[in-house]
Structure formats: C-alpha cells, structure tokens
Amino acid sequence: MSALEVVVRPSLARIEEPGAGYAKGYWGSGFFIAPGWLLTCAHVVGKGGAAVLRGEAAVGVTWEGDAISGASSATTGEVVLAKPRPAAPERAGSSWPLPDIALVRVPAATDARCVWLTDREPGIPGPVGLHGWSRQTGDVGIRGGVGEARGWDAGAMVIGDSLPVDGLSGGPVVDLRYGAVVGLNKGRGRDEGVAVPITALYQLLELPGGDVLHTVLREHDLYHLGRLSDGRPADPDWPSAQADLPGQRGSAVTPELRIRLHGHLAHLPPPARTGDVMRLVHEVRRLVTDERSPSPILHEPHTWREGTGLLTGLRAPGHGDGRSRVDLEAVLLYAAMVALHCVRERPAEVAREPLREFTDWITEQARHHDHWAVREHIGRLLDGLGRPPGPGPAPAPPPTRIDVLVTIGDRLYGDRYPWRVQLLYDGRDVTPVDGDDRGVPLERLHESLREPLARALSQGDHGEHLAAVEVFLPRRLFDLPVDEWQLAPDDPEDDEADLFDERSVPLGLRRTVVIRDLKRNSGVPKPDWRHRWRGTQRGRLSAEPLYADAREDGGTAGGQQRKWAVYGRMLGMAEGRVPVLCGPVGSGDARVALEAALMTGHSVVLWRRDGHDHDECRDFHGQAAGLLESAGRVDALHAPVRELRIRAADLDTARVQGLRGRIAVLLDPPDRPPYGREPMRPPSPAGPDS
C-alpha cells in the first residue's frame, strides 16, 4: 500500500443494519473525520429508512484497526445531521439530490483514526484516490482505486478513469497531489463517477442543530494536533504521508505547520459569516504581494482553516527564488489577523491561555523569516492583543469593504438576459462569483439569481458591514423591482418558519440596493459625469422634478416632451439638485427624460417605479424631497431610503402617513469599479440549447 492508503484505511467504516451480521445488511461506506464522528452519504444511511435518517433508529458501524494493532471494532451510531432528508427515503431510489451528505455520531469510536479534511479547493484536473468498503467480489472488504477529478457538474465532482465500485458510496475521495480528503464517493453515471465535494459539509450548518458541525471540525483539528504532539515516529500518519507529495513542493507551509496552525485556530470562535474570512484573506494578499485583485473561489469559506488554504501556495511577482516563502508569510500574517479579529469582535468567547499559546507560536514562527515588513506587521498586530508594546501603535485590520455587483446584460436570443454576480472589494477590485452568459427569460431572472446572490452576500457580510447590492441594468429594465427581490421565497404553508427570516426579507428592507446604468458604465466616464458626482458629494441634496413642464400638483403636462428643453434643464441644474420622476422610466416620455439626465452626467436620480394615478404625484414628490433633505449628503442617502421602503411596505403605516408608491434609486458613481472590466459578451454562435 502507498503511504496515503496506509493512513486512509483505518478511518474507513462499514455502514450496515445493526446486528445483521457480516455482509448481510451492508448499506455502504463512511469514514471518521473526528473522534466519535463519521461522515457518509445521506442515501447510504437512508437505506435504513426514515427513522434512521431522523436519528431515531441506530446505524451499524464497523471499522478495522490500523496496521499495527490489526484490531477491528463494531458498534452503533445515530444520524445527527443529514441533507436531504426525504420523508420516505425508501422511495427515493438512486436519485438522491445533492448535497447527499450525513453526519453520524458514534460514541464508542473515540479511538478511531480520522482522515485529514482539505482546507482548499481540489486541483482540477488532478489524480484522486477512491476508498471505501465494497461487496463487488461477493465478500465485503476494503477496496480502492485511482481516478481523475475532471470538473464540476451541477455542484458534483466528476471523476474519470476509474468508476467507484458497488458499495463504495460514502467513502472518501483523496486528492493525491496534496494528501487530503476532498469529497465522498456518491455513485456512477454511464461513463464517469460522481463525488460529493467535501465543501458540501458546510450546507449542514443551515439545518436545525447545524452548529454542532463547528464542534466536529474543532475536534478534527485538535485530534491531528494531538497525534502530532504525541510524536510516535513508528506510527504512520498524515503529515509524513503528505510530506513528499507533488502539491507540497514549492510551498513553505509544511504539513506539520499547517496542523499546528489549525489546532490553534480551533480554540477560537468560528467566523460569524464567510465575509469575515474573505476580508482578512484579501488584506493579507494585498499586504504580502502588493496585488489588489482577489482570486476567484468556487466555494465560500465557513471556517478560519479555509482561509489558510486560500493563502497556501501564494506567490508574489518578482521574488525570484524566494517566491516559495511568500505563502508562509501570508499564512502567519493571516493567523495574527484572525486572533485580533476574534479578540475585538467576540472577546467573551476567547480563552486567554490558548490565545497566549497561539500568539507565542506566531511570534516564534515569524522570528525565523526574513520578510521584515511582514514580521513587523505581525508584531504590531499581536501588540494589540495585550502583549508587551512594540514599536508604534497597534493597527486595526484594514477596513476592507466588500459589496456585491449584479449585472444584467442586454437582451439576447429574444427574451434571454445574461447575468453575472461579482464581489467588489473597496470599490476597486472585482472577483467573479457566478454567471450565465446564455441568459434566462426575464420572468426567471429573480429565481436564477437567488442562490448566487445569497452566496455572494454571505462572503460580503463581515463584522458590522452588510454588503450593498449594486445592480447594473439596461435602461429598459430600470423599473425592475430589484429592491423587493428575496433570497428565498415565502412559504405560507410552513407554520414553523421564523417570522423574520433574513433570506425571505426583501433585499431593500435590510440592505442598500441601488440601480446603476449598464450602458454608461461600459465606457470611460465623461467629464460631466465626474463633475456631477463631485457636486453631489459637496452640496446638500435637494429635489427637482425630472420633467421640464411639471405642474404644481407634481404631475406633467400632456403631449410629447420637448427633448432639448428637458436636456437644457438637466444641464442647468445646480450642484446637489437630484432629478425626481413620479412614474416608471422604462419607456415613453419618462424614458426620454431619464436619458437626458444621464446624458448630462447626473449620478443620482429618484423615481416611482410602479403605476399610479397622477393625483398621487404631489405626495410622492414631497416624500422624495423630504428624503433628500434628511440625507443631506449622497453618502448618507442609503439609511433614509431603506427607512422609507420599510414604512411604505406596511400598508397601515403607508395609509396613515400618506406614503405613495415604490421608490427606485439610481446611484451611479463614475470609476466604481475602475473602467476596464471585461464586458458581457454573447456565447458562441451555437445558440442557447447546444
């Protein structure tokens, strides 16, 4: 056996009907990820029926000892978390949807060997080992094979060159370049195998009781730290198996250092949201490599350990032979930032003695490295944790702001609109999250964007910052109710649903949601656009009707708008004057007036996007004027807009206060992000159904 096979084998478990006897009630495979905790596929334990999936009936678990002891053990466990969890699993057959994952508590398996879970995304394409139990030859035994991770298909990892044999489902998929578990065997298609990525584990956090997963991952990292500290050279283990693998070459972050770092991080409270991890990773990359542009990621990080994975292998241009040292400096700087973040944001949850041991370890590691600027920065960060003062004041982690950009492209193929979702760091750097260049019909746009938008917002929210949503739209779609979009639909039949669920709250009632002009942002900003934007920043905001011949009642005189008269009025507006329109702007005279405002450089425009009677316009213009007056400055506009949307959403409040309509906000600064991003392009001429 290879060194990796030697360390994987003792962690493999046989999942079976309790008390059925050898090979008679065999269901599939699993593997231990922490003492007393086993991972498998939901469809494997689902063979025991709904009671097993609900944790009301036991699961039989058998595993072999290591190569030295040779002992085997048999006991029972119970399913703690599973997704999906159908009411009648016996009718699900082989068509279990993703994530198809289950966490099983095995109280008697506290001495079982555990795998090493990856802290990074798998290298694709790349070789993988497929492990588990099987009865393909008639007898149940441990089987293995080697394949290639070839890509992704609807969230599943596609495996080529080797198909998982019968019974291997639920067993681990091991990245052979880095020596880490990156997935679970799920099944086989016609010509390829299918695996569940290990990142699907984090979907269990969404379930009731899902917080136990943080405890399990903590125990995973402390288990490996404990074995490393025991120091038994004759006992094969993961660090020795990983040391000479191809993925380790060129990185100064050794397997032993990674285990010690993760063991220290395990004593800290987990991140409150994925954005906390991404913010620190982005800042570390900027400080160590002097590069601002973040790297795209496939899966958002939910743990501090995943941040180290995003930085491992980091290289900096121009470092020559010393390039391999950059990832170690980055990882140590990240560790110091995580420690400071936890102490400042969640001090009651940080134990002082483990924190002292962690900071001492960081200091000792940093002392051995010659990147003096990073070493000094680490020292100043640790000074902020109450250590003896060093040179200069202790800096707070730089306040990286992460917001979300949603771009809806011009119409393609009749009524198909391409879209993409991106993260915007500090108003400058953009990294992709998801997209569809072939597009979807307009009526499916909201549904298609729900999941990628939720994923992006989870990465953007961090600390006290809720990510804003900036939606780039073609002008014909400016009346799209993007501020009313929800990350999950309301379920009126769910009596147990929370009264306030952040996923079902309309976006504009919780966070900043603004519209931006797709056409204008596709080119270099014109001088009058920049001039108008600076004017909104300098002067106090006030309202001015968008139509040239608005009546005192807030409506408009009939007839075709005078194009150049409207243009002239927009051009002559003083600094801080904001065009306001009482009605939708997607077509007709209102569209002409909006075009005039954009042509003359206006960066802030308010309008009522829903239909209405003209006698309501006086009230709407009064609302808009009061909103702008209370904001005063453009950077203070968001809170009054959100507050008005909340009041207007409550019918009783809206009636009593005389609130009218649904307000839309164009807030479109030039140079955010800098011009030069790749424009959206149609796909190849093959068409949308090829």
C-alpha positions in Angstrom: 0.0 0.0 0.0 1.1 3.6 -0.6 1.7 5.9 2.4 -1.7 7.6 1.8 -3.5 4.2 1.7 -1.9 3.3 5.0 -3.3 6.3 6.8 -6.7 6.3 5.0 -7.5 2.6 5.6 -8.0 2.7 9.5 -10.6 5.6 9.1 -12.9 3.6 6.8 -16.1 2.4 8.2 -18.7 -0.2 7.0 -22.3 1.2 7.3 -24.8 -1.6 7.9 -28.0 -2.7 9.5 -27.3 -3.1 13.2 -26.9 -6.8 14.2 -27.5 -8.1 10.7 -24.2 -10.0 10.6 -21.3 -9.7 8.2 -22.3 -8.7 4.7 -26.0 -9.4 5.2 -27.2 -5.9 5.9 -24.5 -3.9 4.2 -25.5 -0.3 3.2 -22.3 1.4 2.1 -19.2 3.2 3.3 -18.2 6.0 5.6 -15.1 7.5 7.3 -14.2 9.1 10.5 -13.5 12.8 10.5 -13.2 13.4 14.3 -13.2 11.1 17.3 -16.7 9.7 17.5 -17.9 11.4 14.3 -18.4 9.8 11.0 -19.3 11.2 7.5 -21.2 9.3 4.8 -23.7 9.9 2.1 -27.3 10.5 3.1 -28.5 7.9 0.7 -26.3 5.3 2.4 -28.0 5.7 5.8 -31.2 6.3 4.1 -31.3 2.6 3.3 -32.3 2.2 6.9 -35.5 4.2 6.4 -36.9 7.5 7.6 -36.3 6.6 11.3 -32.6 6.2 10.8 -32.4 9.5 8.8 -34.2 11.3 11.7 -31.7 9.8 14.2 -34.5 7.7 15.9 -33.0 4.3 14.9 -29.4 3.1 15.1 -26.8 2.7 12.3 -24.4 -0.2 12.4 -20.8 0.8 12.2 -17.7 -1.4 11.8 -14.1 -0.4 11.2 -10.7 -2.0 11.2 -7.8 -1.0 13.3 -4.5 0.3 12.0 -1.7 -1.8 10.5 0.0 -2.1 13.9 -2.9 -3.2 16.1 -4.9 -5.0 13.5 -8.0 -4.9 15.7 -11.5 -4.2 14.4 -14.5 -2.8 16.2 -18.2 -2.8 15.7 -20.8 -0.6 17.3 -23.8 1.6 16.5 -24.3 5.3 15.9 -27.0 7.7 15.1 -27.6 10.3 12.3 -27.3 13.8 13.7 -27.5 15.8 10.5 -28.4 14.8 7.0 -29.3 16.6 3.8 -31.5 15.9 2.1 -33.8 14.1 4.5 -36.9 12.8 2.5 -39.9 11.7 4.4 -39.9 8.4 2.5 -36.3 7.6 1.7 -37.2 4.1 0.5 -39.0 5.6 -2.5 -36.0 7.9 -3.4 -34.1 5.0 -5.0 -30.8 6.0 -6.5 -31.9 9.6 -7.4 -30.8 11.4 -4.2 -30.1 15.1 -5.0 -27.0 16.9 -3.7 -25.6 17.5 -1.2 -26.3 13.9 -0.3 -24.3 14.0 3.0 -24.9 12.8 6.5 -23.0 13.3 9.8 -23.2 10.3 12.2 -22.4 10.3 15.9 -20.6 7.1 17.0 -20.0 7.5 20.8 -17.9 4.3 21.1 -15.5 5.3 18.3 -13.5 7.9 20.2 -10.3 5.9 19.5 -10.9 5.6 15.7 -8.4 7.0 13.3 -9.5 10.1 11.4 -8.8 11.4 7.9 -7.4 14.8 7.1 -10.0 17.1 5.6 -8.8 19.5 2.9 -8.6 23.3 3.7 -8.5 24.2 0.0 -10.4 23.6 -3.2 -9.3 20.4 -5.1 -7.0 20.8 -8.1 -9.0 20.0 -11.2 -8.0 18.2 -13.3 -6.0 16.1 -10.9 -5.5 12.5 -9.6 -7.7 11.2 -6.8 -7.9 8.0 -4.8 -11.3 6.4 -4.3 -11.7 4.5 -1.0 -14.3 2.5 0.9 -15.8 -0.9 1.5 -17.4 -3.0 -1.2 -19.0 -6.4 -1.8 -18.4 -6.4 -5.5 -16.5 -9.7 -5.3 -19.1 -11.3 -3.0 -17.3 -10.7 0.3 -17.4 -7.3 1.9 -13.9 -5.8 2.0 -11.9 -2.6 1.7 -11.5 -1.5 -1.9 -9.7 1.3 -3.6 -8.9 2.8 -7.0 -7.3 5.8 -8.7 -9.2 8.2 -11.0 -9.1 11.8 -12.1 -11.2 14.7 -10.9 -12.2 16.2 -14.2 -14.6 19.0 -13.4 -17.9 20.1 -11.9 -21.4 19.3 -12.9 -24.3 21.0 -11.1 -22.2 21.1 -7.9 -20.9 17.5 -8.1 -17.3 16.5 -8.7 -16.9 14.4 -11.9 -14.5 11.5 -11.7 -13.0 9.9 -14.8 -10.6 6.9 -15.5 -12.0 4.9 -12.6 -15.6 4.2 -11.7 -16.5 3.6 -8.0 -17.5 0.0 -7.4 -20.7 -1.1 -5.7 -20.7 -0.2 -2.0 -18.0 2.5 -2.2 -20.7 5.2 -1.8 -20.0 7.3 1.3 -16.2 6.6 1.3 -13.6 9.3 0.9 -12.1 10.8 -2.2 -8.5 11.8 -1.6 -6.5 14.4 -3.6 -3.3 12.5 -4.4 -1.3 15.7 -5.0 -1.9 17.2 -1.6 -2.9 14.2 0.5 -6.3 15.4 1.8 -9.9 14.3 1.6 -11.8 16.4 -1.0 -15.0 14.5 -1.4 -17.3 11.5 -0.9 -18.0 8.8 -3.4 -21.6 9.2 -4.5 -22.2 6.9 -7.4 -21.6 6.4 -11.1 -23.0 7.6 -14.3 -22.7 5.9 -17.7 -19.1 6.7 -18.2 -18.0 8.7 -15.2 -18.0 8.6 -11.4 -19.7 11.2 -9.3 -18.5 12.6 -6.0 -19.9 15.0 -3.4 -17.3 17.8 -2.7 -16.3 18.0 1.0 -17.4 21.6 0.9 -21.0 20.3 0.9 -20.4 19.5 4.5 -21.0 23.2 5.3 -24.5 23.0 4.0 -25.3 21.1 7.2 -24.8 24.4 9.1 -28.1 25.6 7.6 -30.1 22.8 9.4 -31.6 23.0 12.9 -28.7 22.0 15.2 -26.2 22.6 12.5 -23.8 24.4 14.8 -22.6 21.1 16.1 -20.6 20.9 12.9 -18.3 23.6 14.2 -17.6 21.4 17.3 -16.9 18.4 15.0 -14.4 20.4 12.9 -12.8 21.7 16.0 -12.3 18.2 17.3 -10.9 17.2 13.9 -8.1 19.8 14.1 -7.4 19.1 17.7 -7.2 15.3 17.0 -4.5 15.8 14.4 -2.7 18.3 16.7 -2.8 15.8 19.5 -1.3 13.0 17.4 1.4 15.3 16.2 2.2 16.3 19.8 2.3 12.6 20.8 5.3 12.1 18.5 5.1 8.4 17.6 7.6 8.0 14.7 6.8 4.3 14.2 3.1 5.1 13.7 2.2 6.3 10.1 0.2 9.5 10.0 -1.0 12.2 7.6 2.0 14.7 7.9 4.5 12.0 6.9 2.3 10.8 4.1 1.9 14.3 2.7 5.5 15.5 3.0 6.7 14.3 -0.4 3.6 14.7 -2.4 3.8 17.0 -5.6 1.4 19.6 -4.1 3.8 20.2 -1.2 6.6 21.2 -3.5 7.2 25.0 -3.7 5.3 25.8 -0.5 6.9 26.7 2.8 3.7 25.8 4.7 4.7 22.3 5.8 2.1 19.7 6.7 3.3 19.9 10.4 3.0 23.7 10.5 -0.5 23.5 8.9 -1.7 21.0 11.6 -0.3 23.2 14.4 -1.9 26.3 13.0 -5.3 24.7 12.5 -5.0 23.3 16.1 -4.5 26.8 17.4 -7.3 28.3 15.2 -9.7 25.6 16.6 -9.6 27.3 20.0 -11.0 30.5 18.6 -14.7 31.1 17.9 -15.7 30.3 14.3 -16.3 33.2 11.9 -19.8 34.7 12.1 -20.0 34.8 8.3 -17.9 33.9 5.3 -17.2 37.6 4.6 -15.0 37.7 7.8 -12.7 35.1 6.2 -12.6 36.7 2.8 -11.9 40.2 4.1 -8.8 39.0 6.0 -7.6 36.9 3.1 -7.9 39.8 0.7 -6.0 42.1 3.1 -3.2 39.6 3.5 -2.8 39.1 -0.2 -2.6 42.9 -0.7 0.0 43.4 2.1 2.2 40.4 1.1 2.1 40.5 -2.7 1.1 44.2 -3.3 -1.6 42.8 -5.6 -5.2 44.2 -5.1 -7.2 41.8 -7.3 -8.6 38.8 -5.3 -8.5 35.3 -6.7 -11.9 33.8 -7.6 -13.1 31.0 -5.4 -15.7 28.2 -6.1 -16.9 27.8 -2.6 -17.2 30.4 0.1 -15.2 29.7 3.3 -17.0 28.9 6.6 -14.0 28.3 8.8 -10.7 30.0 9.7 -8.8 27.0 8.4 -10.1 27.5 4.9 -8.5 30.9 4.9 -5.1 29.3 5.3 -5.9 27.1 2.3 -6.7 30.1 0.2 -3.3 31.5 1.0 -1.2 28.3 0.8 0.8 28.3 -2.4 0.6 32.1 -2.8 3.3 33.6 -4.9 4.4 37.2 -5.4 5.8 38.5 -8.7 9.4 39.5 -8.7 10.5 37.4 -5.7 12.7 35.1 -7.8 13.9 32.0 -5.9 12.3 33.3 -2.7 8.8 33.0 -4.1 8.0 29.9 -2.2 8.4 31.8 1.1 5.5 34.1 0.4 2.7 31.7 1.3 4.2 31.1 4.8 4.5 34.8 5.5 0.9 35.2 4.3 -0.4 32.4 6.5 1.3 33.8 9.6 0.0 37.3 9.0 -3.5 35.9 8.5 -3.2 34.0 11.7 -2.4 37.2 13.6 -5.3 39.0 12.0 -7.7 36.2 12.9 -6.6 36.3 16.5 -7.0 40.1 16.7 -10.4 39.9 14.9 -11.7 37.3 17.4 -10.5 39.3 20.5 -12.1 42.5 19.2 -15.3 41.1 17.9 -16.1 38.2 20.3 -13.9 38.7 23.4 -16.2 36.7 25.7 -15.6 33.6 23.6 -11.8 33.7 23.5 -10.0 31.7 26.2 -6.9 33.6 27.4 -4.4 30.7 27.8 -4.9 29.1 24.4 -4.7 32.7 22.9 -1.4 33.3 24.7 -0.1 30.0 23.3 -1.2 30.9 19.8 0.4 34.3 19.8 3.6 32.9 21.2 3.6 30.4 18.4 3.0 33.0 15.7 5.8 35.2 17.2 8.2 32.3 17.2 7.4 31.3 13.6 7.7 34.9 12.4 11.0 35.4 14.0 12.6 32.9 11.7 11.6 34.7 8.5 13.4 37.4 6.7 10.5 39.4 5.3 10.9 42.2 7.8 7.9 44.2 6.8 5.5 41.3 7.4 7.3 40.3 10.6 6.9 43.9 11.9 3.3 44.0 10.9 2.6 40.7 12.7 4.3 42.1 15.8 2.2 45.2 15.8 -1.0 43.2 15.4 0.0 41.0 18.4 0.7 44.1 20.4 -3.0 44.9 20.1 -3.8 41.7 21.9 -2.3 42.9 25.1 1.3 41.7 24.6 4.2 44.0 25.7 4.1 47.1 23.5 6.2 47.1 20.4 7.3 49.9 18.1 4.4 52.1 17.1 0.6 51.8 17.8 -1.2 48.5 17.2 -3.1 48.9 13.9 -6.6 47.6 13.4 -7.1 45.3 10.5 -7.7 47.5 7.4 -11.4 48.0 6.9 -11.8 46.2 3.6 -15.4 46.8 2.3 -16.9 44.0 0.2 -20.1 44.7 -1.8 -21.9 42.7 -4.4 -22.3 43.7 -8.1 -25.2 42.1 -10.1 -25.0 42.8 -13.9 -28.0 42.1 -16.2 -26.8 42.2 -19.8 -28.7 43.4 -22.8 -31.3 41.0 -24.2 -30.1 38.1 -26.3 -32.0 35.4 -28.2 -35.4 37.1 -28.0 -36.1 37.4 -24.3 -33.0 35.9 -22.7 -30.9 38.1 -20.4 -27.3 37.1 -19.5 -26.3 37.8 -15.9 -23.3 37.7 -13.6 -22.7 38.2 -9.9 -19.4 39.6 -8.6 -17.7 40.8 -5.4 -16.4 44.3 -5.2 -13.5 45.0 -2.8 -13.0 48.5 -1.6 -14.8 49.9 -4.7 -11.9 48.8 -6.9 -11.2 45.1 -7.3 -13.7 42.7 -8.8 -13.8 38.9 -8.5 -16.4 36.6 -10.1 -18.9 34.6 -8.1 -21.2 33.1 -10.8 -22.8 33.9 -14.1 -24.8 32.7 -17.1 -23.7 34.1 -20.5 -26.5 32.3 -22.3 -29.1 34.1 -20.2 -32.5 33.3 -18.9 -36.0 34.7 -19.7 -36.9 37.9 -17.8 -39.5 36.1 -15.6 -36.9 33.6 -14.4 -34.2 36.2 -13.6 -35.1 36.6 -9.9 -35.2 32.8 -9.4 -31.9 32.2 -11.2 -30.1 34.9 -9.2 -31.3 33.8 -5.7 -28.6 31.2 -4.9 -25.5 33.0 -6.4 -26.7 36.3 -4.8 -27.1 34.6 -1.4 -23.6 33.1 -1.8 -22.1 36.5 -2.7 -23.8 38.3 0.2 -22.5 35.7 2.6 -19.0 36.5 1.5 -19.5 40.2 1.6 -21.1 40.5 5.0 -18.4 40.7 7.7 -18.1 42.4 11.1 -20.6 45.2 11.3 -20.8 45.5 7.5 -23.8 44.4 5.4 -22.8 44.2 1.8 -24.6 46.6 -0.5 -26.1 45.3 -3.8 -25.4 47.4 -6.9 -27.5 46.2 -9.9 -26.3 47.2 -13.4 -29.3 47.2 -15.7 -30.1 48.0 -19.3 -32.3 51.2 -19.3 -35.4 49.3 -20.5 -35.2 47.3 -17.2 -34.7 50.3 -14.8 -38.2 49.6 -13.3 -37.3 46.0 -12.3 -38.2 45.7 -8.6 -34.7 44.6 -7.5 -35.1 46.0 -4.1 -38.0 43.6 -3.5 -36.1 40.5 -4.5 -35.7 37.8 -1.9 -33.0 35.2 -1.4 -35.7 32.6 -0.6 -39.4 32.7 -1.3 -42.0 32.9 1.5 -43.6 29.6 2.4 -47.2 30.4 3.7 -47.7 26.7 4.5 -44.7 26.4 6.8 -46.1 27.1 10.2 -42.7 26.6 11.9 -40.9 29.2 9.7 -39.4 32.2 11.6 -41.5 35.3 11.4 -38.4 37.2 10.3 -36.0 35.2 8.1 -33.2 37.2 6.6 -33.4 35.1 3.4 -37.0 36.0 2.8 -36.8 39.7 3.8 -36.8 41.8 0.6 -33.3 43.0 0.0 -34.1 46.7 0.1 -35.7 46.5 3.5 -32.4 45.2 5.0 -29.5 46.5 3.0 -28.5 49.1 0.4 -29.9 48.3 -3.0 -29.2 50.7 -5.9 -29.5 50.7 -9.7 -26.6 51.5 -11.9 -26.6 52.3 -15.7 -25.2 49.4 -17.7 -24.7 51.5 -20.9 -22.9 54.4 -19.3 -20.6 52.1 -17.3 -19.4 50.3 -20.4 -17.2 53.2 -21.4 -14.7 55.7 -19.9 -16.5 58.1 -17.6 -17.2 61.5 -19.3 -16.1 64.8 -17.6 -19.6 65.9 -16.9 -20.4 62.6 -15.2 -17.5 63.1 -12.8 -18.4 66.8 -12.3 -22.0 65.9 -11.3 -20.8 63.2 -8.9 -18.4 65.6 -7.2 -21.3 68.0 -6.9 -23.5 65.5 -5.0 -20.6 64.9 -2.6 -20.0 68.7 -2.0 -23.5 70.2 -1.8 -26.6 69.4 0.2 -29.1 67.3 -1.8 -32.4 68.7 -2.9 -35.2 67.5 -5.3 -36.1 68.8 -8.7 -38.8 67.3 -10.9 -37.4 65.4 -13.8 -40.0 66.6 -16.3 -39.4 70.1 -17.8 -43.1 71.1 -17.5 -44.1 69.5 -14.2 -47.3 71.1 -12.8 -47.6 72.2 -9.2 -49.6 69.1 -8.4 -46.5 67.0 -9.2 -47.9 65.6 -12.5 -46.9 66.6 -16.0 -48.5 68.5 -18.8 -49.7 66.3 -21.6 -48.1 65.8 -25.0 -44.7 64.8 -26.3 -41.9 66.0 -24.1 -39.7 68.8 -25.5 -36.4 66.8 -25.8 -34.0 69.7 -25.9 -35.9 71.7 -23.3 -35.6 68.7 -20.9 -31.9 68.4 -21.8 -31.3 72.0 -21.1 -33.0 71.9 -17.7 -31.0 68.9 -16.7 -27.8 70.6 -17.9 -28.6 73.7 -15.9 -29.3 72.1 -12.5 -27.2 73.4 -9.6 -24.9 71.2 -7.6 -26.7 68.8 -5.3 -30.0 69.0 -7.2 -31.4 65.5 -7.8 -33.9 64.8 -10.6 -37.1 63.1 -9.3 -39.8 61.5 -11.5 -43.2 60.3 -10.4 -43.6 57.3 -12.6 -41.8 54.3 -14.3 -38.9 55.3 -16.6 -38.6 52.2 -18.8 -40.4 53.7 -21.8 -42.1 56.7 -23.3 -41.6 60.3 -22.3 -40.2 59.2 -18.9 -37.5 57.3 -20.7 -36.6 60.4 -22.7 -36.3 62.5 -19.5 -34.2 59.8 -17.9 -31.9 59.7 -20.9 -31.5 63.5 -20.7 -30.5 63.2 -17.0 -27.9 60.5 -17.8 -26.6 62.4 -20.8 -25.9 65.4 -18.7 -24.0 63.4 -16.1 -26.5 63.1 -13.2 -25.3 60.3 -10.9 -28.3 60.3 -8.5 -31.9 60.0 -9.7 -35.1 59.0 -7.8 -38.4 57.8 -9.4 -41.5 55.9 -8.6 -41.3 52.7 -10.5 -44.9 51.4 -10.0 -48.0 52.6 -11.8 -50.4 55.1 -10.1 -52.9 57.9 -10.5 -51.4 61.3 -11.3 -53.2 62.8 -8.2 -50.7 60.9 -6.1 -47.7 62.7 -7.5 -47.8 65.6 -5.2 -47.4 63.3 -2.2 -44.6 61.3 -3.9 -42.6 64.4 -4.8 -43.0 65.6 -1.2 -41.7 62.2 0.1 -38.7 62.4 -2.3 -37.9 66.0 -1.2 -38.1 65.1 2.5 -35.9 62.1 1.9 -33.1 64.1 0.2 -33.3 66.8 2.8 -32.9 64.4 5.7 -30.0 62.7 4.0 -28.2 65.9 3.2 -25.2 64.2 1.5 -25.1 61.4 -1.0 -23.1 59.1 1.3 -26.0 59.4 3.9 -28.8 58.6 1.4 -29.0 54.9 2.0 -30.5 54.8 5.5 -33.4 57.2 4.7 -34.2 55.3 1.5 -34.3 52.0 3.5 -36.4 53.5 6.2 -38.9 54.9 3.7 -39.1 51.5 2.0 -39.9 49.8 5.3 -42.6 52.3 6.1 -44.1 52.0 2.6 -44.1 48.2 2.9 -46.5 48.3 5.9 -50.0 49.1 4.5 -51.3 50.7 7.7 -48.2 52.9 8.1 -48.3 53.9 4.4 -52.0 54.9 4.6 -51.6 56.9 7.9 -48.5 58.8 6.6 -49.8 59.2 3.1 -46.9 57.3 1.5 -47.1 56.7 -2.2 -45.5 54.1 -4.4 -42.3 52.1 -4.6 -39.2 54.3 -4.8 -36.3 53.3 -7.1 -32.8 54.8 -6.7 -30.1 55.3 -9.3 -26.8 55.9 -7.5 -24.2 55.6 -10.2 -20.7 57.0 -9.3 -18.1 57.0 -12.1 -14.9 54.9 -11.6 -16.6 52.3 -9.3 -15.1 49.9 -10.2 -12.5 51.4 -12.5 -13.3 51.2 -16.2 -11.7 48.4 -18.0 -13.6 45.3 -16.8 -14.4 42.7 -19.5 -17.9 43.5 -20.9 -20.5 40.8 -21.1 -20.5 39.1 -24.5 -22.9 36.6 -26.1 -21.9 33.0 -26.2 -20.7 31.2 -29.3 -23.0 31.1 -32.4 -24.1 27.5 -31.4 -27.1 29.0 -29.5 -28.5 28.6 -26.1 -29.6 24.9 -26.4 -26.4 23.4 -27.7 
